[in-house]
Amino acid sequence: MRVREIVRRVRPEVVALLGPTIAPLFLDSHERTGVGWKTTRLESSEVFVLPNPSGRNRAYPGFQDKLIWYQQLAARWK
């Protein structure tokens, strides 16, 4: 898979997956749902799943409901 090749070559500290629907492609079965930090690594990188920012996202309908997850990821570097 091309994403894995890129992650292997670039070796980022963290890979952020945008939207939990993509998680099954990269995560172990026990971590395929929900947003936030995951224990499964993608190659050597930590993984953080963000809610999709789309206005059609019913699981996280408002800006504030999504923002907290982006802030949690950003806090990693504060």
PDB file of N, CA, C and O in Angstrom:
ATOM      1  N   MET A   1       0.846  -1.182   0.000  1.00  0.00           N
ATOM      2  CA  MET A   1       0.000   0.000   0.000  1.00  0.00           C
ATOM      3  C   MET A   1       0.888   1.241   0.000  1.00  0.00           C
ATOM      4  O   MET A   1       1.864   1.308   0.748  1.00  0.00           O
ATOM      5  N   ARG A   2       0.567   2.182  -0.802  1.00  0.00           N
ATOM      6  CA  ARG A   2       1.384   3.378  -0.993  1.00  0.00           C
ATOM      7  C   ARG A   2       1.566   4.189   0.297  1.00  0.00           C
ATOM      8  O   ARG A   2       2.655   4.704   0.550  1.00  0.00           O
ATOM      9  N   VAL A   3       0.528   4.306   1.098  1.00  0.00           N
ATOM     10  CA  VAL A   3       0.630   5.078   2.344  1.00  0.00           C
ATOM     11  C   VAL A   3       1.694   4.476   3.252  1.00  0.00           C
ATOM     12  O   VAL A   3       2.511   5.201   3.821  1.00  0.00           O
ATOM     13  N   ARG A   4       1.686   3.183   3.384  1.00  0.00           N
ATOM     14  CA  ARG A   4       2.690   2.519   4.228  1.00  0.00           C
ATOM     15  C   ARG A   4       4.099   2.762   3.700  1.00  0.00           C
ATOM     16  O   ARG A   4       5.027   2.967   4.483  1.00  0.00           O
ATOM     17  N   GLU A   5       4.265   2.742   2.402  1.00  0.00           N
ATOM     18  CA  GLU A   5       5.578   3.006   1.808  1.00  0.00           C
ATOM     19  C   GLU A   5       6.058   4.418   2.136  1.00  0.00           C
ATOM     20  O   GLU A   5       7.223   4.623   2.475  1.00  0.00           O
ATOM     21  N   ILE A   6       5.157   5.378   2.033  1.00  0.00           N
ATOM     22  CA  ILE A   6       5.510   6.768   2.340  1.00  0.00           C
ATOM     23  C   ILE A   6       5.870   6.922   3.810  1.00  0.00           C
ATOM     24  O   ILE A   6       6.866   7.565   4.141  1.00  0.00           O
ATOM     25  N   VAL A   7       5.065   6.336   4.699  1.00  0.00           N
ATOM     26  CA  VAL A   7       5.337   6.418   6.136  1.00  0.00           C
ATOM     27  C   VAL A   7       6.673   5.750   6.454  1.00  0.00           C
ATOM     28  O   VAL A   7       7.441   6.256   7.273  1.00  0.00           O
ATOM     29  N   ARG A   8       6.946   4.638   5.823  1.00  0.00           N
ATOM     30  CA  ARG A   8       8.206   3.936   6.040  1.00  0.00           C
ATOM     31  C   ARG A   8       9.398   4.798   5.607  1.00  0.00           C
ATOM     32  O   ARG A   8      10.432   4.822   6.274  1.00  0.00           O
ATOM     33  N   ARG A   9       9.242   5.491   4.502  1.00  0.00           N
ATOM     34  CA  ARG A   9      10.338   6.310   3.967  1.00  0.00           C
ATOM     35  C   ARG A   9      10.514   7.616   4.762  1.00  0.00           C
ATOM     36  O   ARG A   9      11.636   7.989   5.103  1.00  0.00           O
ATOM     37  N   VAL A  10       9.419   8.295   5.051  1.00  0.00           N
ATOM     38  CA  VAL A  10       9.468   9.605   5.716  1.00  0.00           C
ATOM     39  C   VAL A  10       9.677   9.481   7.217  1.00  0.00           C
ATOM     40  O   VAL A  10      10.326  10.332   7.826  1.00  0.00           O
ATOM     41  N   ARG A  11       9.135   8.430   7.816  1.00  0.00           N
ATOM     42  CA  ARG A  11       9.248   8.149   9.242  1.00  0.00           C
ATOM     43  C   ARG A  11       8.759   9.302  10.132  1.00  0.00           C
ATOM     44  O   ARG A  11       9.509   9.791  10.977  1.00  0.00           O
ATOM     45  N   PRO A  12       7.497   9.738   9.945  1.00  0.00           N
ATOM     46  CA  PRO A  12       6.974  10.794  10.806  1.00  0.00           C
ATOM     47  C   PRO A  12       6.788  10.285  12.227  1.00  0.00           C
ATOM     48  O   PRO A  12       6.612   9.088  12.454  1.00  0.00           O
ATOM     49  N   GLU A  13       6.826  11.191  13.160  1.00  0.00           N
ATOM     50  CA  GLU A  13       6.600  10.829  14.559  1.00  0.00           C
ATOM     51  C   GLU A  13       5.171  10.339  14.756  1.00  0.00           C
ATOM     52  O   GLU A  13       4.923   9.371  15.476  1.00  0.00           O
ATOM     53  N   VAL A  14       4.219  11.037  14.091  1.00  0.00           N
ATOM     54  CA  VAL A  14       2.797  10.724  14.222  1.00  0.00           C
ATOM     55  C   VAL A  14       2.149  10.721  12.838  1.00  0.00           C
ATOM     56  O   VAL A  14       2.466  11.551  11.986  1.00  0.00           O
ATOM     57  N   VAL A  15       1.246   9.783  12.635  1.00  0.00           N
ATOM     58  CA  VAL A  15       0.394   9.766  11.450  1.00  0.00           C
ATOM     59  C   VAL A  15      -1.020  10.050  11.930  1.00  0.00           C
ATOM     60  O   VAL A  15      -1.539   9.354  12.803  1.00  0.00           O
ATOM     61  N   ALA A  16      -1.647  11.084  11.353  1.00  0.00           N
ATOM     62  CA  ALA A  16      -3.030  11.407  11.685  1.00  0.00           C
ATOM     63  C   ALA A  16      -3.929  10.873  10.584  1.00  0.00           C
ATOM     64  O   ALA A  16      -3.773  11.223   9.414  1.00  0.00           O
ATOM     65  N   LEU A  17      -4.856  10.037  10.962  1.00  0.00           N
ATOM     66  CA  LEU A  17      -5.830   9.510  10.020  1.00  0.00           C
ATOM     67  C   LEU A  17      -7.082  10.360  10.121  1.00  0.00           C
ATOM     68  O   LEU A  17      -7.621  10.557  11.210  1.00  0.00           O
ATOM     69  N   LEU A  18      -7.537  10.858   9.001  1.00  0.00           N
ATOM     70  CA  LEU A  18      -8.685  11.761   8.980  1.00  0.00           C
ATOM     71  C   LEU A  18      -9.965  10.973   8.762  1.00  0.00           C
ATOM     72  O   LEU A  18     -10.295  10.584   7.642  1.00  0.00           O
ATOM     73  N   GLY A  19     -10.669  10.751   9.847  1.00  0.00           N
ATOM     74  CA  GLY A  19     -11.926  10.024   9.811  1.00  0.00           C
ATOM     75  C   GLY A  19     -11.764   8.576  10.212  1.00  0.00           C
ATOM     76  O   GLY A  19     -10.917   7.873   9.662  1.00  0.00           O
ATOM     77  N   PRO A  20     -12.565   8.114  11.168  1.00  0.00           N
ATOM     78  CA  PRO A  20     -12.451   6.743  11.642  1.00  0.00           C
ATOM     79  C   PRO A  20     -12.821   5.695  10.592  1.00  0.00           C
ATOM     80  O   PRO A  20     -12.525   4.516  10.788  1.00  0.00           O
ATOM     81  N   THR A  21     -13.449   6.081   9.499  1.00  0.00           N
ATOM     82  CA  THR A  21     -13.803   5.089   8.486  1.00  0.00           C
ATOM     83  C   THR A  21     -12.573   4.573   7.746  1.00  0.00           C
ATOM     84  O   THR A  21     -12.631   3.509   7.130  1.00  0.00           O
ATOM     85  N   ILE A  22     -11.473   5.297   7.793  1.00  0.00           N
ATOM     86  CA  ILE A  22     -10.237   4.844   7.155  1.00  0.00           C
ATOM     87  C   ILE A  22      -9.423   3.934   8.090  1.00  0.00           C
ATOM     88  O   ILE A  22      -8.548   3.200   7.631  1.00  0.00           O
ATOM     89  N   ALA A  23      -9.704   3.980   9.363  1.00  0.00           N
ATOM     90  CA  ALA A  23      -8.937   3.232  10.367  1.00  0.00           C
ATOM     91  C   ALA A  23      -8.815   1.734  10.079  1.00  0.00           C
ATOM     92  O   ALA A  23      -7.740   1.173  10.290  1.00  0.00           O
ATOM     93  N   PRO A  24      -9.873   1.059   9.604  1.00  0.00           N
ATOM     94  CA  PRO A  24      -9.727  -0.384   9.362  1.00  0.00           C
ATOM     95  C   PRO A  24      -8.627  -0.745   8.359  1.00  0.00           C
ATOM     96  O   PRO A  24      -8.144  -1.877   8.351  1.00  0.00           O
ATOM     97  N   LEU A  25      -8.239   0.191   7.536  1.00  0.00           N
ATOM     98  CA  LEU A  25      -7.171  -0.080   6.574  1.00  0.00           C
ATOM     99  C   LEU A  25      -5.797  -0.128   7.236  1.00  0.00           C
ATOM    100  O   LEU A  25      -4.862  -0.707   6.685  1.00  0.00           O
ATOM    101  N   PHE A  26      -5.673   0.480   8.417  1.00  0.00           N
ATOM    102  CA  PHE A  26      -4.362   0.636   9.035  1.00  0.00           C
ATOM    103  C   PHE A  26      -4.233   0.116  10.462  1.00  0.00           C
ATOM    104  O   PHE A  26      -3.115  -0.087  10.936  1.00  0.00           O
ATOM    105  N   LEU A  27      -5.341  -0.105  11.155  1.00  0.00           N
ATOM    106  CA  LEU A  27      -5.281  -0.439  12.574  1.00  0.00           C
ATOM    107  C   LEU A  27      -5.686  -1.876  12.860  1.00  0.00           C
ATOM    108  O   LEU A  27      -6.386  -2.513  12.073  1.00  0.00           O
ATOM    109  N   ASP A  28      -5.228  -2.372  14.007  1.00  0.00           N
ATOM    110  CA  ASP A  28      -5.642  -3.693  14.479  1.00  0.00           C
ATOM    111  C   ASP A  28      -7.146  -3.683  14.728  1.00  0.00           C
ATOM    112  O   ASP A  28      -7.730  -2.628  14.972  1.00  0.00           O
ATOM    113  N   SER A  29      -7.760  -4.832  14.667  1.00  0.00           N
ATOM    114  CA  SER A  29      -9.213  -4.938  14.766  1.00  0.00           C
ATOM    115  C   SER A  29      -9.785  -4.344  16.054  1.00  0.00           C
ATOM    116  O   SER A  29     -10.890  -3.802  16.038  1.00  0.00           O
ATOM    117  N   HIS A  30      -9.057  -4.436  17.166  1.00  0.00           N
ATOM    118  CA  HIS A  30      -9.583  -3.917  18.434  1.00  0.00           C
ATOM    119  C   HIS A  30      -9.534  -2.392  18.521  1.00  0.00           C
ATOM    120  O   HIS A  30     -10.072  -1.821  19.470  1.00  0.00           O
ATOM    121  N   GLU A  31      -8.903  -1.717  17.554  1.00  0.00           N
ATOM    122  CA  GLU A  31      -8.800  -0.251  17.601  1.00  0.00           C
ATOM    123  C   GLU A  31      -9.414   0.435  16.382  1.00  0.00           C
ATOM    124  O   GLU A  31      -9.100   1.592  16.101  1.00  0.00           O
ATOM    125  N   ARG A  32     -10.253  -0.241  15.683  1.00  0.00           N
ATOM    126  CA  ARG A  32     -10.776   0.288  14.425  1.00  0.00           C
ATOM    127  C   ARG A  32     -11.897   1.294  14.582  1.00  0.00           C
ATOM    128  O   ARG A  32     -12.351   1.855  13.584  1.00  0.00           O
ATOM    129  N   THR A  33     -12.351   1.537  15.770  1.00  0.00           N
ATOM    130  CA  THR A  33     -13.444   2.487  15.959  1.00  0.00           C
ATOM    131  C   THR A  33     -12.995   3.638  16.833  1.00  0.00           C
ATOM    132  O   THR A  33     -12.050   3.517  17.613  1.00  0.00           O
ATOM    133  N   GLY A  34     -13.678   4.744  16.694  1.00  0.00           N
ATOM    134  CA  GLY A  34     -13.427   5.899  17.543  1.00  0.00           C
ATOM    135  C   GLY A  34     -12.248   6.744  17.104  1.00  0.00           C
ATOM    136  O   GLY A  34     -11.487   6.378  16.209  1.00  0.00           O
ATOM    137  N   VAL A  35     -12.122   7.872  17.755  1.00  0.00           N
ATOM    138  CA  VAL A  35     -11.055   8.815  17.457  1.00  0.00           C
ATOM    139  C   VAL A  35     -10.096   8.893  18.634  1.00  0.00           C
ATOM    140  O   VAL A  35     -10.399   8.400  19.720  1.00  0.00           O
ATOM    141  N   GLY A  36      -8.947   9.506  18.422  1.00  0.00           N
ATOM    142  CA  GLY A  36      -7.960   9.669  19.483  1.00  0.00           C
ATOM    143  C   GLY A  36      -6.707   8.849  19.227  1.00  0.00           C
ATOM    144  O   GLY A  36      -6.521   8.292  18.145  1.00  0.00           O
ATOM    145  N   TRP A  37      -5.850   8.784  20.241  1.00  0.00           N
ATOM    146  CA  TRP A  37      -4.599   8.037  20.149  1.00  0.00           C
ATOM    147  C   TRP A  37      -4.867   6.545  20.103  1.00  0.00           C
ATOM    148  O   TRP A  37      -5.778   6.050  20.768  1.00  0.00           O
ATOM    149  N   LYS A  38      -4.081   5.833  19.323  1.00  0.00           N
ATOM    150  CA  LYS A  38      -4.196   4.387  19.203  1.00  0.00           C
ATOM    151  C   LYS A  38      -2.881   3.754  19.623  1.00  0.00           C
ATOM    152  O   LYS A  38      -1.824   4.374  19.501  1.00  0.00           O
ATOM    153  N   THR A  39      -2.939   2.536  20.112  1.00  0.00           N
ATOM    154  CA  THR A  39      -1.700   1.852  20.496  1.00  0.00           C
ATOM    155  C   THR A  39      -1.031   1.180  19.292  1.00  0.00           C
ATOM    156  O   THR A  39       0.175   0.934  19.299  1.00  0.00           O
ATOM    157  N   THR A  40      -1.816   0.892  18.276  1.00  0.00           N
ATOM    158  CA  THR A  40      -1.260   0.317  17.052  1.00  0.00           C
ATOM    159  C   THR A  40      -0.399   1.365  16.360  1.00  0.00           C
ATOM    160  O   THR A  40      -0.785   2.529  16.260  1.00  0.00           O
ATOM    161  N   ARG A  41       0.761   0.947  15.886  1.00  0.00           N
ATOM    162  CA  ARG A  41       1.643   1.851  15.138  1.00  0.00           C
ATOM    163  C   ARG A  41       1.502   1.583  13.653  1.00  0.00           C
ATOM    164  O   ARG A  41       1.205   0.465  13.232  1.00  0.00           O
ATOM    165  N   LEU A  42       1.718   2.625  12.869  1.00  0.00           N
ATOM    166  CA  LEU A  42       1.763   2.501  11.422  1.00  0.00           C
ATOM    167  C   LEU A  42       3.230   2.592  11.055  1.00  0.00           C
ATOM    168  O   LEU A  42       3.830   3.666  11.094  1.00  0.00           O
ATOM    169  N   GLU A  43       3.799   1.450  10.697  1.00  0.00           N
ATOM    170  CA  GLU A  43       5.248   1.317  10.571  1.00  0.00           C
ATOM    171  C   GLU A  43       5.825   1.685  11.938  1.00  0.00           C
ATOM    172  O   GLU A  43       5.520   1.007  12.918  1.00  0.00           O
ATOM    173  N   SER A  44       6.648   2.732  12.041  1.00  0.00           N
ATOM    174  CA  SER A  44       7.208   3.097  13.349  1.00  0.00           C
ATOM    175  C   SER A  44       6.521   4.319  13.955  1.00  0.00           C
ATOM    176  O   SER A  44       6.955   4.821  14.993  1.00  0.00           O
ATOM    177  N   SER A  45       5.463   4.797  13.324  1.00  0.00           N
ATOM    178  CA  SER A  45       4.807   6.035  13.747  1.00  0.00           C
ATOM    179  C   SER A  45       3.607   5.783  14.647  1.00  0.00           C
ATOM    180  O   SER A  45       2.879   4.804  14.481  1.00  0.00           O
ATOM    181  N   GLU A  46       3.415   6.688  15.605  1.00  0.00           N
ATOM    182  CA  GLU A  46       2.209   6.655  16.421  1.00  0.00           C
ATOM    183  C   GLU A  46       1.032   7.061  15.538  1.00  0.00           C
ATOM    184  O   GLU A  46       1.210   7.715  14.511  1.00  0.00           O
ATOM    185  N   VAL A  47      -0.162   6.668  15.947  1.00  0.00           N
ATOM    186  CA  VAL A  47      -1.358   6.948  15.154  1.00  0.00           C
ATOM    187  C   VAL A  47      -2.389   7.691  15.993  1.00  0.00           C
ATOM    188  O   VAL A  47      -2.675   7.330  17.135  1.00  0.00           O
ATOM    189  N   PHE A  48      -2.938   8.742  15.387  1.00  0.00           N
ATOM    190  CA  PHE A  48      -4.018   9.503  16.004  1.00  0.00           C
ATOM    191  C   PHE A  48      -5.132   9.602  14.970  1.00  0.00           C
ATOM    192  O   PHE A  48      -4.894  10.022  13.838  1.00  0.00           O
ATOM    193  N   VAL A  49      -6.341   9.219  15.355  1.00  0.00           N
ATOM    194  CA  VAL A  49      -7.487   9.284  14.444  1.00  0.00           C
ATOM    195  C   VAL A  49      -8.304  10.527  14.790  1.00  0.00           C
ATOM    196  O   VAL A  49      -8.706  10.730  15.936  1.00  0.00           O
ATOM    197  N   LEU A  50      -8.538  11.351  13.773  1.00  0.00           N
ATOM    198  CA  LEU A  50      -9.315  12.578  13.924  1.00  0.00           C
ATOM    199  C   LEU A  50     -10.710  12.386  13.354  1.00  0.00           C
ATOM    200  O   LEU A  50     -10.895  11.588  12.435  1.00  0.00           O
ATOM    201  N   PRO A  51     -11.698  13.108  13.886  1.00  0.00           N
ATOM    202  CA  PRO A  51     -13.012  13.050  13.260  1.00  0.00           C
ATOM    203  C   PRO A  51     -12.954  13.795  11.922  1.00  0.00           C
ATOM    204  O   PRO A  51     -12.233  14.782  11.779  1.00  0.00           O
ATOM    205  N   ASN A  52     -13.706  13.319  10.974  1.00  0.00           N
ATOM    206  CA  ASN A  52     -13.765  14.000   9.680  1.00  0.00           C
ATOM    207  C   ASN A  52     -14.349  15.397   9.892  1.00  0.00           C
ATOM    208  O   ASN A  52     -15.369  15.536  10.568  1.00  0.00           O
ATOM    209  N   PRO A  53     -13.719  16.444   9.323  1.00  0.00           N
ATOM    210  CA  PRO A  53     -14.186  17.809   9.552  1.00  0.00           C
ATOM    211  C   PRO A  53     -15.429  18.188   8.761  1.00  0.00           C
ATOM    212  O   PRO A  53     -15.917  19.309   8.896  1.00  0.00           O
ATOM    213  N   SER A  54     -15.942  17.305   7.957  1.00  0.00           N
ATOM    214  CA  SER A  54     -17.110  17.592   7.131  1.00  0.00           C
ATOM    215  C   SER A  54     -18.294  18.046   7.979  1.00  0.00           C
ATOM    216  O   SER A  54     -18.520  17.535   9.076  1.00  0.00           O
ATOM    217  N   GLY A  55     -19.030  18.994   7.464  1.00  0.00           N
ATOM    218  CA  GLY A  55     -20.253  19.441   8.117  1.00  0.00           C
ATOM    219  C   GLY A  55     -21.326  18.369   8.131  1.00  0.00           C
ATOM    220  O   GLY A  55     -22.306  18.477   8.868  1.00  0.00           O
ATOM    221  N   ARG A  56     -21.149  17.340   7.326  1.00  0.00           N
ATOM    222  CA  ARG A  56     -22.113  16.236   7.266  1.00  0.00           C
ATOM    223  C   ARG A  56     -21.802  15.143   8.287  1.00  0.00           C
ATOM    224  O   ARG A  56     -22.525  14.149   8.362  1.00  0.00           O
ATOM    225  N   ASN A  57     -20.758  15.309   9.059  1.00  0.00           N
ATOM    226  CA  ASN A  57     -20.357  14.314  10.053  1.00  0.00           C
ATOM    227  C   ASN A  57     -21.358  14.336  11.205  1.00  0.00           C
ATOM    228  O   ASN A  57     -21.359  15.265  12.014  1.00  0.00           O
ATOM    229  N   ARG A  58     -22.188  13.337  11.278  1.00  0.00           N
ATOM    230  CA  ARG A  58     -23.238  13.290  12.304  1.00  0.00           C
ATOM    231  C   ARG A  58     -22.716  12.850  13.670  1.00  0.00           C
ATOM    232  O   ARG A  58     -23.319  13.172  14.694  1.00  0.00           O
ATOM    233  N   ALA A  59     -21.615  12.126  13.695  1.00  0.00           N
ATOM    234  CA  ALA A  59     -21.063  11.683  14.977  1.00  0.00           C
ATOM    235  C   ALA A  59     -20.467  12.852  15.754  1.00  0.00           C
ATOM    236  O   ALA A  59     -20.490  12.861  16.984  1.00  0.00           O
ATOM    237  N   TYR A  60     -19.933  13.837  15.034  1.00  0.00           N
ATOM    238  CA  TYR A  60     -19.342  15.050  15.626  1.00  0.00           C
ATOM    239  C   TYR A  60     -19.933  16.227  14.853  1.00  0.00           C
ATOM    240  O   TYR A  60     -19.277  16.785  13.975  1.00  0.00           O
ATOM    241  N   PRO A  61     -21.187  16.610  15.181  1.00  0.00           N
ATOM    242  CA  PRO A  61     -21.936  17.535  14.331  1.00  0.00           C
ATOM    243  C   PRO A  61     -21.473  18.988  14.337  1.00  0.00           C
ATOM    244  O   PRO A  61     -21.603  19.666  13.318  1.00  0.00           O
ATOM    245  N   GLY A  62     -20.950  19.477  15.423  1.00  0.00           N
ATOM    246  CA  GLY A  62     -20.589  20.887  15.497  1.00  0.00           C
ATOM    247  C   GLY A  62     -19.085  21.103  15.488  1.00  0.00           C
ATOM    248  O   GLY A  62     -18.305  20.185  15.739  1.00  0.00           O
ATOM    249  N   PHE A  63     -18.701  22.319  15.198  1.00  0.00           N
ATOM    250  CA  PHE A  63     -17.287  22.686  15.173  1.00  0.00           C
ATOM    251  C   PHE A  63     -16.607  22.352  16.495  1.00  0.00           C
ATOM    252  O   PHE A  63     -15.513  21.788  16.505  1.00  0.00           O
ATOM    253  N   GLN A  64     -17.245  22.696  17.607  1.00  0.00           N
ATOM    254  CA  GLN A  64     -16.654  22.456  18.929  1.00  0.00           C
ATOM    255  C   GLN A  64     -16.486  20.971  19.220  1.00  0.00           C
ATOM    256  O   GLN A  64     -15.538  20.574  19.898  1.00  0.00           O
ATOM    257  N   ASP A  65     -17.404  20.145  18.711  1.00  0.00           N
ATOM    258  CA  ASP A  65     -17.308  18.697  18.917  1.00  0.00           C
ATOM    259  C   ASP A  65     -16.097  18.102  18.199  1.00  0.00           C
ATOM    260  O   ASP A  65     -15.555  17.086  18.633  1.00  0.00           O
ATOM    261  N   LYS A  66     -15.677  18.724  17.113  1.00  0.00           N
ATOM    262  CA  LYS A  66     -14.515  18.252  16.357  1.00  0.00           C
ATOM    263  C   LYS A  66     -13.226  18.890  16.866  1.00  0.00           C
ATOM    264  O   LYS A  66     -12.183  18.238  16.930  1.00  0.00           O
ATOM    265  N   LEU A  67     -13.305  20.145  17.221  1.00  0.00           N
ATOM    266  CA  LEU A  67     -12.128  20.920  17.600  1.00  0.00           C
ATOM    267  C   LEU A  67     -11.337  20.289  18.743  1.00  0.00           C
ATOM    268  O   LEU A  67     -10.107  20.325  18.728  1.00  0.00           O
ATOM    269  N   ILE A  68     -12.006  19.721  19.713  1.00  0.00           N
ATOM    270  CA  ILE A  68     -11.291  19.163  20.868  1.00  0.00           C
ATOM    271  C   ILE A  68     -10.303  18.077  20.449  1.00  0.00           C
ATOM    272  O   ILE A  68      -9.250  17.939  21.071  1.00  0.00           O
ATOM    273  N   TRP A  69     -10.617  17.310  19.416  1.00  0.00           N
ATOM    274  CA  TRP A  69      -9.716  16.250  18.957  1.00  0.00           C
ATOM    275  C   TRP A  69      -8.506  16.819  18.239  1.00  0.00           C
ATOM    276  O   TRP A  69      -7.404  16.288  18.375  1.00  0.00           O
ATOM    277  N   TYR A  70      -8.689  17.878  17.486  1.00  0.00           N
ATOM    278  CA  TYR A  70      -7.571  18.537  16.808  1.00  0.00           C
ATOM    279  C   TYR A  70      -6.663  19.203  17.847  1.00  0.00           C
ATOM    280  O   TYR A  70      -5.440  19.200  17.704  1.00  0.00           O
ATOM    281  N   GLN A  71      -7.268  19.771  18.889  1.00  0.00           N
ATOM    282  CA  GLN A  71      -6.477  20.373  19.968  1.00  0.00           C
ATOM    283  C   GLN A  71      -5.691  19.310  20.728  1.00  0.00           C
ATOM    284  O   GLN A  71      -4.553  19.553  21.128  1.00  0.00           O
ATOM    285  N   GLN A  72      -6.277  18.152  20.930  1.00  0.00           N
ATOM    286  CA  GLN A  72      -5.577  17.075  21.633  1.00  0.00           C
ATOM    287  C   GLN A  72      -4.346  16.640  20.830  1.00  0.00           C
ATOM    288  O   GLN A  72      -3.282  16.406  21.404  1.00  0.00           O
ATOM    289  N   LEU A  73      -4.485  16.532  19.529  1.00  0.00           N
ATOM    290  CA  LEU A  73      -3.332  16.189  18.690  1.00  0.00           C
ATOM    291  C   LEU A  73      -2.292  17.299  18.739  1.00  0.00           C
ATOM    292  O   LEU A  73      -1.102  17.009  18.868  1.00  0.00           O
ATOM    293  N   ALA A  74      -2.696  18.551  18.642  1.00  0.00           N
ATOM    294  CA  ALA A  74      -1.772  19.681  18.673  1.00  0.00           C
ATOM    295  C   ALA A  74      -1.042  19.778  20.014  1.00  0.00           C
ATOM    296  O   ALA A  74       0.115  20.196  20.057  1.00  0.00           O
ATOM    297  N   ALA A  75      -1.696  19.403  21.092  1.00  0.00           N
ATOM    298  CA  ALA A  75      -1.089  19.474  22.431  1.00  0.00           C
ATOM    299  C   ALA A  75       0.155  18.606  22.544  1.00  0.00           C
ATOM    300  O   ALA A  75       0.985  18.816  23.428  1.00  0.00           O
ATOM    301  N   ARG A  76       0.284  17.648  21.665  1.00  0.00           N
ATOM    302  CA  ARG A  76       1.459  16.758  21.658  1.00  0.00           C
ATOM    303  C   ARG A  76       2.761  17.555  21.536  1.00  0.00           C
ATOM    304  O   ARG A  76       3.794  17.144  22.062  1.00  0.00           O
ATOM    305  N   TRP A  77       2.708  18.683  20.848  1.00  0.00           N
ATOM    306  CA  TRP A  77       3.924  19.463  20.578  1.00  0.00           C
ATOM    307  C   TRP A  77       4.027  20.733  21.411  1.00  0.00           C
ATOM    308  O   TRP A  77       4.878  21.577  21.128  1.00  0.00           O
ATOM    309  N   LYS A  78       3.194  20.892  22.423  1.00  0.00           N
ATOM    310  CA  LYS A  78       3.268  22.088  23.281  1.00  0.00           C
ATOM    311  C   LYS A  78       4.225  21.850  24.404  1.00  0.00           C
ATOM    312  O   LYS A  78       4.430  22.733  25.238  1.00  0.00           O
TER     313      LYS A  78
END
